[in-house]
Amino acid sequence: MEEAPPHSAIDVELKRLEKRLEELVAVVEQLKDENRALRQRQDALAAERSVLLAKNEQVRARVEAMVGRLKAMESNA
């Protein structure tokens, strides 16, 4: 019986597929890291938005109160 040469077409194809698989695994890991970072950024931005909305509501209430006091002062004058 004859042995197949060490670099037969099957071996070459297997090496190519193995390399491609390693590349894909690396891309998946990179995308996971990117996704994790984006989710953390999204969470931080959502928290910041919440704080800003609360501050905006406080300022709006203060301005409305000032306007009310000014109108009351005009009525008394």
C-alpha positions in Angstrom: 0.0 0.0 0.0 1.1 3.5 -0.8 1.0 6.2 1.8 -0.5 9.6 0.9 2.0 12.4 0.6 2.3 14.5 3.8 0.9 17.6 2.0 -2.0 16.0 0.2 -4.9 18.1 -0.9 -6.9 17.1 2.1 -4.1 18.2 4.5 -3.8 21.5 2.7 -7.5 22.1 2.9 -7.7 21.2 6.6 -4.9 23.6 7.4 -6.7 26.3 5.4 -9.9 25.7 7.2 -8.1 25.6 10.6 -6.5 29.0 9.9 -9.9 30.4 8.8 -11.6 29.1 11.9 -8.9 30.6 14.1 -9.4 34.0 12.4 -13.2 33.7 12.9 -12.8 32.9 16.6 -10.6 36.0 16.9 -13.2 38.2 15.2 -15.9 36.8 17.4 -13.9 37.6 20.5 -13.2 41.1 19.2 -16.9 41.6 18.5 -17.8 40.4 22.0 -15.4 42.9 23.6 -16.8 45.6 21.4 -20.3 44.7 22.2 -19.6 44.7 25.9 -18.0 48.1 25.7 -20.9 49.5 23.7 -23.4 48.2 26.2 -21.4 49.7 29.1 -21.4 53.0 27.2 -25.1 52.8 26.5 -25.8 52.2 30.2 -23.6 55.1 31.2 -25.4 57.4 28.7 -28.8 56.2 29.8 -27.8 57.0 33.5 -26.5 60.4 32.4 -29.7 61.1 30.5 -31.7 60.3 33.5 -29.7 62.7 35.7 -30.1 65.4 33.1 -33.8 64.9 32.8 -34.2 65.2 36.6 -32.1 68.4 36.6 -34.1 69.8 33.7 -37.3 69.1 35.6 -35.9 70.8 38.8 -34.9 73.9 36.7 -38.3 74.0 35.0 -40.1 73.9 38.4 -37.8 76.7 39.7 -38.4 78.9 36.7 -42.2 78.3 36.9 -42.1 79.3 40.6 -40.1 82.4 39.8 -42.6 83.4 37.0 -45.4 82.8 39.5 -43.8 85.1 42.1 -43.1 87.8 39.5 -46.8 87.7 38.4 -47.8 87.9 42.1 -45.5 90.9 42.6 -47.0 92.6 39.5 -50.5 92.1 40.9 -49.6 93.6 44.3 -47.8 96.6 42.7 
